[in-house]
């Protein structure tokens, strides 16, 4: 049987640097041919990205891509750093829309895809998918990596109105809506009760098994048994809003003052994104010697650091309870102990409990963190930390998840 075609609309795509959003699109596109679908990616011209790098181009080599004209309003259309909000609705990259529509229509005429797919959190990608669906009448699968509307997002009234209109129009027009967590599915089913529950499908973020197999080190013993140092690592941005590490810092300071600090403890916060503010806070608390604010590294190097860590740290506030950070699945595949500073009622905590792993502590309680951290470190040193079943983790490989996406494409295309 000849493979059917799918047009995949995604703003985040290499050579973009600074966002991991491209990983989901790239993995789907790479594995879809194994399930009878031939992808064509429609993305933005690299000039629209604030930072670019050739680092990830090898990961998408061989995947057909069209890059349409695009600008960043904040960088290309601003005068003295200011620009009308109208030029940034639904987002700063709305200038991509005309080029994306023109390119999309050419692709549809030339290649006759059976399905359209577009992915949020860049709403212009959603708008492009919505308009192309209306023009072509092709079935459209909408991928929502995050909820389009939250109680505190977006911030301005104008943006909220545009997002609300776009979300309602897109959810109603799409043949299927894919979200990444059970909590997001519950949120959208409650928000749109007029739609059948099966309209909203869950395909989690995952990890790429091929990358881990390429990187996996040969270890005869956990790292902590080879050194007196005990190294805990967090990899990625730490927003002061949703992933604020301040209570963790306070807990470290209290443990140091009270003489209960685990011996040899070293904390590495890799690529936190707010180093200046956090550095000042560390020095004010007297724990600058315990925490390293490390510079970002390549994706492969970040995964290698996870694999070599004694333990992995996760920061997630309760405002993100219906989200599971993509790094959680990489942490699980790394088979390292996880200290999850997150709301026990959230989806991340539920996933860790389901897999029988992770010590879960509320992010906003310095007292609870100070109580849990020494016990967590003791479990690591004594080799008693429960790790997840590799077979259970394998369900979250990108290849396995792509099989689920292909089934959705099969269903909506008839």
N, C-alpha and C positions, 0 to 999 in steps of 0.2 A: 504494500500500500504506500502511495506517495505521501510524504509528510505534508501536512497542512501548514500554512504560514500564519504568523501572529506579528502584528506591529506593536512594539513595546515603547511607550513614551515615558522617558525618564530624564529629569534635569540632572540629577546626580550621577555622574559617569566619568571615568577617567578621560582626560588627565586631571580632573578635579582633585585637589589636595585639601584636607582639612575636614572631610566628612566621610563617615563610614557608610552613608546611605547607598553608595554605588554597589556595595557587596551583594545586596539582595537581588538587584536587577541583573548584575553580571552573572551570578550563580544560576538564576533562573534561565538566562539566555544560554549559558554554557551547557546546561543539562537537559534543556527541553528537547533537543534532537533525539535524545535517548528514548523519548516517549512520544515520538511521532510529530513533533512540532518544530518548524523552522522559524527562528526569530529574526526580525529586523529591528534594531534599536534606533529610535529617533530621539536625539539629544540636542544639547545647546552647543553653540560655538564656544570654544575654550575662553574667548575673551570675556565671557560672562562670569567666569570664575575668578575670585579674588586671588587665589593661589593655584598654581598648576605644577605638575611634575610628571615625568615619564615613568615614575616608579611603578604604577599599577597597570600600565598599558599592556604588559605581557599577559596579565590576567584576563584581558578581553580580546587578545589576539585571535583573529579568525571569526569573530562575531561581527556580522555586517552592521555598520552604523552610519547614519546620516546625521550630520551636525548642522542644524539650521541657524540662521542669523539670530544673534541674541546680544543684548546689552544688559548691564547692571545699572539701573537708574541712579543708585547712590554714587557710583564711580564715573559713569559716562554722561549723565544728564544733569547733574547737580551744578549749581552755581554757588561758589563760596561755601560748599558743603551743604546747601539747602536745595530742596526740590519740592514741588507740589505733591501732596499725597495722591492725587489723581494719577500721577505717573508711576505709582507704586502699588496699585490695586489690580489684582489681588495680592501682588508681591512685587519686589524690586525688579523682577526679571520678566515682567509682563511684555516687554519688547520682544521677547522670544516668540510670543503667540503668533503673529502673522507668518513668520518664517516656518514655524512648526506646522501650522495649518497647510501652507502651500506645499511643504515637503511631504506632509502626511497624505494629502490628496494625490500627489504624484505617485507615492508608493502604493496607495490603494489601487490606482488605475493600472500601474505597471505589474504589481505582484499579486493582486487580488487576495489579500489576507482573509482568513476566515474569522479572526477575532482581533479586536483592539484591546490593549491593556495599558493603563497608565498608573503611576504611583505618586502618592503624596508622602512627604510634607511640602513640596513646592506646589501651591495651588494653581499656578499657571499650567502645570502638567495635567491637572484635573480638568481645567477649563478647556485645554486643547483636546483632551479625550472626549469631553462632553460635546463640543462642537463637531468634531469629526464623526462621532456617532450619529448626530442629527443629520449630517450631510450624507453619510454613507449608508446608514441604517444597519451597520454591522453590529453584532453583539459586542458589548464592551464590558470588560472586567476591571473594576476599580480597586486598586490596592492601597489601603490606608495603613501606612506604617505607624502613624500616630492618629489620634482623634483630631478632626479638623477644628472642633470647638470644645474648649474646656472652660470651667468657670472663670479662669483668669487669663484665657488666651482665645483670640488675640486681644491686644490691650485697648486699642482705640475703638470708639463706637462705629466709625466708618468701616474699619476692617471687620468688625464683628458682623455688621450687616451684610457685607459682601461675602464673607465666609459662610454665613448662615444660608444665604440664597444659593451659593454655589454647592454647598453640601447637600441641601435638600434636592436641588435639581439633579445633581450627579447621582446621589443614592437612588433616586426614583428612576433615573434613566438607565442605569447600569443593569446588565443582565445578572451580575453577581457582584457583591462587595466582599473583598477579602480583608480581614483584620488580623492582627498578630497575636492577640491574647483572648482568653475567655472573657475577661473583664470588658474588653473593648466590644466584643460581640454582645454582651449583656447590655452595655451602654447603648449601642445602636439599635438593638431590638426594642429596648424601652423607648428610645427617642422616635422610632418609626414603627409603631405597633400595627399600622395598616399593611405593612409588608410581611410576607411569610418569614418565619425564623430562619429558614434555610437560605434566604436571600443573603445572609451574612455568614460567611465561611471563615474559619480560623486556620491560618497557615503561619505558625510562629516564625520569628527570626531563628536563624540556626547558625551552624558553623560549617566550614568546608573541610571535609575529611581529607581531600587530596592535599590541601596545604599542610595539615597537621602531619600527615604521613611523610611529607617531604622534610618537615622540620624536626620531627620527634627525636629527642636525644636518647641515647642508650644510658640508662641509669640503673645501677645495681642496688641503690639504696636511696631513700628520700634525702634531699639536699641537707636537711638539718643534721643528719647523722654524720655528715662529712665536715662539719664546721660548728663552732660554738655560736656563730651568728644565726639569728632567726629572722628571715627576710620576708616581710609582707608587702605585697605589691598591689597597687591600683593602677589600671591603665585606662587613660581617657579623660575627657573633660569633667571637671567638678564645678558645676554651676552653683553659685551662692544661693540660688533660689530653690532648685529641686534636688541638689546633691551636696548640700552644705556640710563640709567636714568639721565645723567648729566644735560640735559636741564631742567628736572623736578627739580633737586636739585637747579639749578640756579634760577628757578622760586620761589621755597620756600624761598631762601635767599633774593630775591628781595621783596617778600611780607612781610617778617619779617622786613627788613630794612625800608620799607615804611609804616609800621603799618597797612597793609591791610590783614594780615594773619587771616584766619578764626579762630574764638575763639574755643579753645579746640581741635584743630586739632592734631591728632596723626597719623603718617604713619608707617605701618608695612610692611617691605619687607621680606617675609618669604622664606628662602632657596635660596637667590640670587646667591650663588656660587662664588661670587667675593668680599666677605665681607671686606677683608683687604684693597683693593684699594678703595672701596666705603666708608669705614669708614674714611680713611684719607681725602677724598674729602669732606665728611660731616663736619668734624672738620675744614677744611680750609675755608668752606663757613659759619661756625658758626651756623649750623642747626643740630648738633648732638643731640640736645634735642628734635627735632621734628620727627626724623626718627629712627626707631628701625630696626636694621639688625638682624632678628630673625633666630634661627637655624631651619633646616628642621624638620618636624614632619611627622607622619604617614599620609597616604592618607586620611583615615577617619577623622583624626584630622584637616587636611588641609581643607577638605570640610566643616567640622563643623565651622571652623573659617570664611570661606566665608559666611556661613549662618548667622553668628552672626555679621558680619561687617556692618558698616553704609554705606560704599561704597566700590567698588572694582576698582582696578587700572589695566590697561592693557598697556604694553609697546611693541611696534612692529614697527620696522623701515621699510622704503619704499622698502628695498631690499627683503622683505618678502611679497610683495603685493599679490602674488598668493597663499599665505598660510593663514589659519585661525588656530590659536593655539587651541589645544584641550580644554584648560581651558576656552575659550570663551563660550563654550556650558555649562560648569559647572557654570560659572558666570550667564548665562541666566536662568538656572534652579533654581539657588539660589534666583532669584527674588530680587536682590539688585541693587542699582544704579551703573552704570559703567561709569568711566572716561576713555575713550579709547584714549591713546596717540599713534596715528597711522596715516598713510597716508589716507586722505579722498578718494583717488582713488583706494585703495586696497580692497580686498575681505572681510576683516574683517569689514571695515566701511560699505560696501554694505550690509552685513548681518544685522548689527545693524540698519541701516536705514530701511531695509525691515521689521524688527520687531518693528520699531517705538520706539527704545530705544537707550541709549548710548549717552553721550556727546563726540563728536569726535574732537580731537585737534592734530595737527601735533607733533610728538615726538621730532623733531629737532628745535622747536621754543620755547625758554624760554619765550619770550614775550607773545605768544598766550596762553601758559600754565598758566602764571601768571594772564592773563585776565580771563581765563575760570575757574580756580580752586575756587575762591570765589563764583562765580555764581553757580557752581556745589554744593558746600557745602550749599549755601542758599536753593537750591531746595530740598536737603535732609532734612534740618531742618524744612522747611515749608511743607514737604510732597507733593511737587508738581512734583517730578521726575517721568517721564513716564516709567512704567515697561511693559515688553512685555506680550502679551496674552499667558497664560499658555498653551492653546490648540495649539497655533502656535509653541511654544517651544517643545511641546511633539513630533513633527515630527522628532526631533533630538535625541530622546531616542535611546539607543543602540538596543533595541528590534525592533523598527521601522526600523532602518537602516539595521539590519540583514535580515529583510524581503526582502529588496532590493537586498542584496547579494545573498540570496537564489534564487531570480528570475534570476539573472545573471547565477548562477550555472545551473538552469533549462534550460536556453536558450542555453548555450554552450555544455551541455551534451546531448541534443536532447531528 
